[in-house]
Amino acid sequence: MLTGVDWAALSRLVPEIVLVLVFMWYTRERDKANVQAQKERDDEWREFLREERGVREGMLKDERASRAESTAHIGSKLDTMAGLASATNALLVQHDQWARLEAGRARAAQ
């Protein structure tokens, strides 16, 4: 048995010890709740980022497809224009040959 212990003073510490234990329990529970809430926020944020990335990837794919289609359309128009330029050049060559022939005939007729 303990001798020389002031049981009266020790008994006055019991409420303080209980308060400290309650405070420690409350702090621990609050921290667990905060950790859980943070985990839920992080999970929601990650899901949002996944969705956002999917939307952006879809937009980029659509943009690439649109650019490819536009490039193909421009290419076909350029091919058409090149064909028209070749046909116009052929007509100009024919016209020049005909004009030279007619100019030669007109000189010969004088």
C-alpha positions as CSV (number, residue, x, y, z in Angstrom):
1,M,0.0,0.0,0.0
2,L,1.2,3.5,-0.8
3,T,2.1,5.6,2.1
4,G,2.3,9.3,2.2
5,V,-0.1,9.8,-0.8
6,D,-2.4,12.7,-0.5
7,W,-5.6,11.0,-1.7
8,A,-7.6,14.2,-1.4
9,A,-5.3,16.0,-3.8
10,L,-5.3,13.0,-6.1
11,S,-9.1,12.8,-6.1
12,R,-9.2,16.5,-7.2
13,L,-7.1,15.5,-10.3
14,V,-9.7,12.9,-11.5
15,P,-12.0,15.4,-13.2
16,E,-9.0,17.0,-14.9
17,I,-7.8,13.6,-16.1
18,V,-11.3,12.8,-17.4
19,L,-11.4,16.1,-19.2
20,V,-8.0,15.4,-20.8
21,L,-9.2,11.9,-21.9
22,V,-12.4,13.3,-23.3
23,F,-10.5,16.0,-25.2
24,M,-8.1,13.3,-26.6
25,W,-11.0,11.1,-27.7
26,Y,-12.8,14.1,-29.3
27,T,-9.6,15.2,-31.1
28,R,-9.0,11.7,-32.4
29,E,-12.6,11.3,-33.6
30,R,-12.5,14.8,-35.3
31,D,-9.2,13.9,-37.0
32,K,-10.7,10.6,-38.3
33,A,-13.8,12.5,-39.6
34,N,-11.5,15.1,-41.3
35,V,-9.4,12.3,-42.9
36,Q,-12.5,10.6,-44.2
37,A,-14.0,13.9,-45.5
38,Q,-10.7,14.7,-47.2
39,K,-10.6,11.2,-48.8
40,E,-14.1,11.7,-50.1
41,R,-13.2,15.1,-51.5
42,D,-10.1,13.7,-53.1
43,D,-12.1,10.9,-54.7
44,E,-14.7,13.3,-56.0
45,W,-11.9,15.5,-57.4
46,R,-10.2,12.6,-59.1
47,E,-13.5,11.5,-60.7
48,F,-14.1,15.1,-61.9
49,L,-10.6,15.1,-63.4
50,R,-11.2,11.8,-65.1
51,E,-14.5,13.1,-66.6
52,E,-12.8,16.4,-67.6
53,R,-10.0,14.5,-69.3
54,G,-12.5,12.3,-71.2
55,V,-14.3,15.4,-72.4
56,R,-11.1,17.1,-73.5
57,E,-9.9,13.9,-75.3
58,G,-13.2,13.7,-77.1
59,M,-12.9,17.3,-78.1
60,L,-9.4,16.8,-79.4
61,K,-10.4,13.7,-81.4
62,D,-13.3,15.6,-82.9
63,E,-11.0,18.5,-83.7
64,R,-8.4,16.2,-85.3
65,A,-11.1,14.5,-87.4
66,S,-12.5,17.9,-88.5
67,R,-9.0,19.1,-89.4
68,A,-8.4,15.9,-91.4
69,E,-11.7,16.3,-93.2
70,S,-10.9,20.0,-93.9
71,T,-7.5,19.1,-95.2
72,A,-8.9,16.4,-97.5
73,H,-11.5,18.9,-98.8
74,I,-8.9,21.5,-99.4
75,G,-6.7,18.9,-101.1
76,S,-9.6,17.9,-103.5
77,K,-10.3,21.6,-104.2
78,L,-6.6,22.1,-105.0
79,D,-6.6,19.1,-107.3
80,T,-9.6,20.5,-109.1
81,M,-7.9,23.9,-109.4
82,A,-4.8,22.3,-110.7
83,G,-6.8,20.5,-113.3
84,L,-8.5,23.7,-114.3
85,A,-5.2,25.5,-114.5
86,S,-3.8,22.7,-116.8
87,A,-6.9,22.9,-119.0
88,T,-6.7,26.6,-119.2
89,N,-3.0,26.4,-120.1
90,A,-3.8,23.9,-122.8
91,L,-6.5,26.2,-124.2
92,L,-4.1,29.1,-124.1
93,V,-1.4,27.1,-126.0
94,Q,-4.1,26.2,-128.6
95,H,-5.2,29.8,-128.9
96,D,-1.6,31.0,-129.3
97,Q,-1.0,28.3,-132.0
98,W,-4.2,29.3,-133.8
99,A,-3.4,33.1,-133.4
100,R,0.1,32.5,-134.9
101,L,-1.4,30.5,-137.8
102,E,-4.0,33.2,-138.5
103,A,-1.4,35.9,-138.2
104,G,0.7,34.0,-140.7
105,R,-2.2,33.6,-143.1
106,A,-3.1,37.3,-142.9
107,R,0.5,38.2,-143.8
108,A,0.5,35.8,-146.6
109,A,-2.7,37.2,-147.9
110,Q,-1.4,40.7,-148.1
